Amino acid sequence: MEYEYDNESDGLYIWFVDDIDKESEKYDKEIWPEELKNEIGLLFDTNGKLLGMEIMPASKYFDEKRLENL
């Protein structure tokens, strides 16, 4: 699992795959469920496999100092 934080957009990306560079080539779509307040998106590949999730605004859910250390 890999974590990436973009402080400019306040977006936290949590990847569930071992090699995100390789797997991101298969990226197909994302969904932002209303149940998750359209703030947590799920990222899928062309086979429907969950690649990761995106959380915006991340500072709403996580400590900002910890985010900056990612």
C-alpha positions, 0 to 999 in steps of 0.5 A, a space after each residue: 500500500 502506498 500513500 501520496 498527499 498533495 497539499 495544494 489540492 488537500 488530496 490524499 491518495 491511498 493505493 492498494 496495489 504494489 506498483 502504482 506506476 504499472 497499475 495506473 496504466 490500466 486506470 479506467 474510472 472513479 466513482 464518488 459515492 454520495 454516501 461518502 459525501 462525494 469526498 471519498 472516491 474509489 479508483 478502478 482499473 479496466 477489470 473493475 479491480 479497486 486500485 485505490 481511493 482519493 480523499 478530498 479534503 483530506 485534512 477534514 479526516 486526518 491530522 494535517 501534520 501527519 499528512 505533510 509527512 507522507 
